[in-house]
């Protein structure tokens, strides 16, 4: 599975930790930055190319990291075809995949430690979508998005 990853300066260190963990597990990573300290890095600049790669099918899923995960999730959800969720617990990581077929995980370096972040990424990447009544709801969301 190929994963798009990106972070602003508030999330760069956690992104790099998750990235190393995922590479060790055999995932292919496309890193859209930030790769070095830039205190004025704006999260939309990094969310956009990573989410475009997911929306266009070049990457199967995305993981975005900022200070709280919220800014990245707001930016990501502005893009057609993206269903991003800012998460900080295992239950919602699993539920957002099973019920919402989320394709982008957003995490906060200031709110989630490295161990939990790696576990959340594992759950997010390993959990499948249940479909059924949940697909009906996603179809309704897609209609809203297309208006």
Secondary structure, DSSP 4 states (H G I P E B T S, - for coil): -EEEEEE-TTTHHHHHHHHHHHHHTT-EEEE-S--S--TT--HHHHHHHHHHHHHTTSSSEEEEEESSSHHHHHHHTTSTT--EEE--SHHHHHHHHHTT---EEEEETTTS-HHHHHHHHHHHHHPPP--THHHHHHHHHHHHHH-
